[in-house]
Amino acid sequence: MQPFPHHYTVAAEAALEGDVLLRSDRLPPIPSAAPAEFGGPGDRWSPETLLVAAVADCFVLTFRGIAAASKLAWTSLSCEVSGTVDRVERVTKFTDLVVRARLVVPDEAAAERAGRLLAKAEETCLVTRSLSATVHLEATVEVATSV
C-alpha cells in the first residue's frame, strides 16, 4: 500500500444532451446518465447507482483484506446494496444504505468468526465511513455443503 494521502481524479464530459462520459487515467470510460427517477433514461450507470456500487465494491474488498489478515478460509461472498434517496429538511440525499452480504465458509468452525469479520468490514469500509447515510448490515454466513 502507498503512504497517505491518496488522490483520485475523475473527469466528466458532457454536451447539452446525452450521456456524461466519466474518465480516469488507466481506466475504461463509463457512460453515465440521470436515473429514471430523475428524468433520465434509466439504462445507464448514474451517480446514484455508482455510489451504491462503490459501497458494495468497498465492502467486498474490505472484507477480503480483513479475511486475509485474519487467515479466515471462505469460499464465496455476494453482496447486494440498496440505497434510499429522500428529502430531509429540503435537501435530497442518501438517507439509508442496506448491505446484504451472503458469505459461504468451508466449515462450521469458521462461521462464527466469519460473522464478526463481516461486521468489521461494514464498520471499516472507507466508502460507507465517508457518507452521512445510515448503513445497515444484513449478513448471512452459510457452511458449504459437500456433494
Beta strands, then each sheet from edge to edge (+ up, - down):
strand 1: 11-14
strand 2: 20-23
strand 3: 30-32
strand 4: 76-88
strand 5: 91-105
strand 6: 134-143
sheet 1: 1+ 2- 3+
sheet 2: 4+ 5- 6-
end
